[in-house]
Amino acid sequence: MTQITINIEDKSILPHLKKILNAIEGVSIAKPSKRKKCGIDDALDDIKAGRVTHFDNVDDMFKAFGI
């Protein structure tokens, strides 16, 4: 099976394009797959949202944790 990826800027034509493609025998439209976030993606989201804590050194970190 051959696959083609089409990028569409104007979303208003999408229903018309889907109707045309479904009318062609042997052509199917695959559902877009959701990519599962991994740990690094979660960490980058935390950084963007400001959910990080900075310590000048390890002693300050241990003090903050009560160790």
C-alpha positions as YAML, in Angstrom:
chain: A
units: angstrom
residues:
- id: 1
  name: MET
  ca: [0.00, 0.00, 0.00]
- id: 2
  name: THR
  ca: [1.31, 3.43, -0.95]
- id: 3
  name: GLN
  ca: [0.66, 6.37, 1.34]
- id: 4
  name: ILE
  ca: [0.63, 10.07, 0.52]
- id: 5
  name: THR
  ca: [0.66, 12.84, 3.11]
- id: 6
  name: ILE
  ca: [-1.14, 16.03, 2.14]
- id: 7
  name: ASN
  ca: [-0.75, 19.28, 4.07]
- id: 8
  name: ILE
  ca: [-3.79, 21.55, 3.83]
- id: 9
  name: GLU
  ca: [-3.59, 25.18, 4.93]
- id: 10
  name: ASP
  ca: [-7.23, 26.11, 4.28]
- id: 11
  name: LYS
  ca: [-9.33, 23.84, 6.53]
- id: 12
  name: SER
  ca: [-12.55, 24.92, 4.81]
- id: 13
  name: ILE
  ca: [-11.77, 22.71, 1.79]
- id: 14
  name: LEU
  ca: [-11.18, 19.61, 3.93]
- id: 15
  name: PRO
  ca: [-14.79, 18.28, 3.82]
- id: 16
  name: HIS
  ca: [-14.87, 18.64, 0.03]
- id: 17
  name: LEU
  ca: [-11.50, 16.94, -0.35]
- id: 18
  name: LYS
  ca: [-12.56, 14.05, 1.90]
- id: 19
  name: LYS
  ca: [-15.75, 13.59, -0.15]
- id: 20
  name: ILE
  ca: [-13.75, 13.47, -3.40]
- id: 21
  name: LEU
  ca: [-11.19, 11.02, -2.03]
- id: 22
  name: ASN
  ca: [-13.85, 8.72, -0.56]
- id: 23
  name: ALA
  ca: [-15.51, 8.58, -3.99]
- id: 24
  name: ILE
  ca: [-12.39, 7.11, -5.56]
- id: 25
  name: GLU
  ca: [-12.34, 3.32, -5.37]
- id: 26
  name: GLY
  ca: [-9.33, 1.93, -3.53]
- id: 27
  name: VAL
  ca: [-8.59, 5.16, -1.66]
- id: 28
  name: SER
  ca: [-9.08, 5.35, 2.09]
- id: 29
  name: ILE
  ca: [-8.43, 8.09, 4.61]
- id: 30
  name: ALA
  ca: [-6.39, 7.10, 7.64]
- id: 31
  name: LYS
  ca: [-7.15, 8.68, 10.98]
- id: 32
  name: PRO
  ca: [-4.30, 10.81, 12.32]
- id: 33
  name: SER
  ca: [-2.50, 9.01, 15.10]
- id: 34
  name: LYS
  ca: [-1.97, 10.78, 18.39]
- id: 35
  name: ARG
  ca: [1.61, 10.71, 19.50]
- id: 36
  name: LYS
  ca: [2.01, 9.68, 23.12]
- id: 37
  name: LYS
  ca: [4.06, 12.11, 25.16]
- id: 38
  name: CYS
  ca: [7.29, 10.79, 26.57]
- id: 39
  name: GLY
  ca: [9.08, 12.06, 29.65]
- id: 40
  name: ILE
  ca: [11.15, 14.65, 27.83]
- id: 41
  name: ASP
  ca: [7.99, 16.15, 26.28]
- id: 42
  name: ASP
  ca: [6.45, 16.46, 29.75]
- id: 43
  name: ALA
  ca: [9.64, 18.08, 31.04]
- id: 44
  name: LEU
  ca: [9.70, 20.59, 28.18]
- id: 45
  name: ASP
  ca: [6.05, 21.44, 28.88]
- id: 46
  name: ASP
  ca: [6.96, 22.03, 32.54]
- id: 47
  name: ILE
  ca: [9.74, 24.41, 31.51]
- id: 48
  name: LYS
  ca: [7.43, 26.35, 29.17]
- id: 49
  name: ALA
  ca: [4.80, 26.62, 31.93]
- id: 50
  name: GLY
  ca: [7.38, 27.75, 34.51]
- id: 51
  name: ARG
  ca: [6.97, 24.70, 36.75]
- id: 52
  name: VAL
  ca: [10.69, 24.48, 37.54]
- id: 53
  name: THR
  ca: [12.85, 25.24, 40.55]
- id: 54
  name: HIS
  ca: [16.42, 26.45, 40.27]
- id: 55
  name: PHE
  ca: [19.07, 25.87, 42.93]
- id: 56
  name: ASP
  ca: [22.52, 27.45, 42.97]
- id: 57
  name: ASN
  ca: [24.10, 24.31, 44.38]
- id: 58
  name: VAL
  ca: [23.25, 20.89, 45.74]
- id: 59
  name: ASP
  ca: [23.40, 22.07, 49.36]
- id: 60
  name: ASP
  ca: [20.63, 24.59, 48.70]
- id: 61
  name: MET
  ca: [18.55, 21.86, 47.07]
- id: 62
  name: PHE
  ca: [18.96, 19.55, 50.08]
- id: 63
  name: LYS
  ca: [18.01, 22.39, 52.43]
- id: 64
  name: ALA
  ca: [14.86, 23.08, 50.42]
- id: 65
  name: PHE
  ca: [13.91, 19.38, 50.66]
- id: 66
  name: GLY
  ca: [14.64, 19.31, 54.39]
- id: 67
  name: ILE
  ca: [17.50, 16.85, 54.09]
...
